[in-house]
Amino acid sequence: MGWVQGSWRGVTEVGSNTWLAWAAWAALALGVVALVFANTQIKHNRRLGAERTRPHVAMLMEPHAADWHVIELVVRNFGQTAAYDIRFSFPTPPTVAEYEMPPTAAPISSN
């Protein structure tokens, strides 16, 4: 137990210059920790802001309001900002179904 009392006496009997140096180092370490924390928070807020304001573009097909034969390809932006330079690529191009009667089929007539 004597070594604890001796160590404590060594700590308490130092001069004011030593305490001032320790306080300066502690303040410097606290400042570095605060700067690192502030930097991570700023990066996080920038990333969230960019995600919140980016355009969200969707493409869908819906029937035309006036003609049920027509299906419209609709591109909508659900984001808060405008979308520029939009390009589409299809693994298989969309096709249009043919509604014509086959040449071998005869129209039905009623007598």
Rosetta blueprint (number, residue, H / E / L):
1 M L
2 G H
3 W H
4 V H
5 Q H
6 G H
7 S H
8 W H
9 R H
10 G H
11 V H
12 T H
13 E L
14 V L
15 G L
16 S H
17 N H
18 T H
19 W H
20 L H
21 A H
22 W H
23 A H
24 A H
25 W H
26 A H
27 A H
28 L H
29 A H
30 L H
31 G H
32 V H
33 V H
34 A H
35 L H
36 V H
37 F H
38 A H
39 N H
40 T H
41 Q H
42 I H
43 K H
44 H H
45 N H
46 R H
47 R H
48 L H
49 G H
50 A H
51 E H
52 R H
53 T H
54 R L
55 P L
56 H L
57 V E
58 A E
59 M E
60 L E
61 M E
62 E E
63 P E
64 H L
65 A L
66 A L
67 D L
68 W L
69 H L
70 V L
71 I E
72 E E
73 L E
74 V E
75 V E
76 R E
77 N E
78 F L
79 G L
80 Q L
81 T L
82 A L
83 A L
84 Y L
85 D L
86 I L
87 R L
88 F L
89 S L
90 F L
91 P L
92 T L
93 P L
94 P L
95 T L
96 V L
97 A L
98 E L
99 Y L
100 E L
101 M L
102 P L
103 P L
104 T L
105 A L
106 A L
107 P L
108 I L
109 S L
110 S L
111 N L
